[in-house]
Amino acid sequence: MHYFKHTYILLFVSFLAFTSCSKDNDAPSTKSIIQQGKWKIVLFNDNGAVETSNYTGYEFTFNTNGSVSAVKNGSTVTGSWNVGSDESLNKLTLGFPLLSGLTELNEQWTFLEKSYSVFKLEHVNSEGQTEVVTFQKL
């Protein structure tokens, strides 16, 4: 009887340790968040200069095949996107064609915030200048 009591206690403690240290399977991945729906840019700050108006009217869709579509007034620009990590930080890499008007987005961005309704990104260049872009779900 004494042996079974210790076994049950050990199993219970192991269960608690395992569940408290396990990864939260209910937490959505970064990819699943940005792939859901269409997004617009509500802030683009280039080292203190607000340039949000450069992106007014664009609707961004992050497709599962790694392409991103930016649609404005019926015209579509197709680029690429990828989520990864660098120095244990979640990163979003964007790439749009030259002359598309979207090349300022061609960076490796660090996620500052992410939810199903908004994600905020930051890029610091080699001179220490900071760009911040915020996408909001449409």
Helices and strands as residue ranges (DSSP letters): H 2-21, H 30-34, E 38-46, E 49-50, G 52-55, E 59-62, E 67-72, E 75-86, E 89-95, G 103-105, E 108-114, E 118-124, E 130-137
